[in-house]
């Protein structure tokens, strides 16, 4: 994995913390990784599978 720096609005961070504190995700980084994976699946990978 590579490290990136990400700037988020304070409201996003507060809401991420709600998910982490509610034990939906183990930490912020994992929640963000899952969100990015799901976005890529919907917008890139999923569309490529349909074309094949």
C-alpha positions in Angstrom: 0.0 0.0 0.0 1.0 3.6 -0.6 0.4 6.4 1.8 -1.5 9.4 0.6 -2.6 12.7 2.3 -6.2 13.5 2.1 -8.0 16.7 3.1 -11.6 16.3 4.2 -14.2 18.7 5.5 -14.5 18.5 9.3 -18.1 17.2 8.9 -16.8 14.2 6.9 -14.3 13.4 9.7 -16.9 13.7 12.4 -19.2 11.3 10.5 -16.4 8.9 9.9 -15.7 8.9 13.6 -19.3 8.1 14.3 -19.0 5.0 12.1 -15.7 4.0 13.7 -17.0 4.6 17.2 -20.1 2.6 16.3 -17.8 -0.3 15.3 -19.0 -0.3 11.7 -15.3 0.0 10.7 -12.1 -0.6 12.7 -10.6 2.8 11.9 -10.9 5.8 9.5 -8.4 4.5 7.0 -10.3 1.3 6.6 -13.6 3.1 6.1 -12.0 5.3 3.5 -10.4 2.3 1.7 -13.8 0.6 1.5 -15.5 3.7 0.3 -12.9 4.2 -2.5 -13.1 0.5 -3.4 -16.9 0.7 -3.7 -16.7 3.8 -5.8 -14.2 2.2 -8.2 -16.3 -0.9 -8.4 -19.3 1.1 -9.4 -17.7 3.6 -11.7 -14.7 1.8 -13.2 -14.4 -1.9 -12.6 -18.1 -2.7 -12.8 -18.4 -0.9 -16.2 -15.3 -2.8 -17.5 -16.9 -6.1 -16.6 -20.0 -5.3 -18.6 -18.0 -4.4 -21.7 -16.1 -7.7 -21.7 
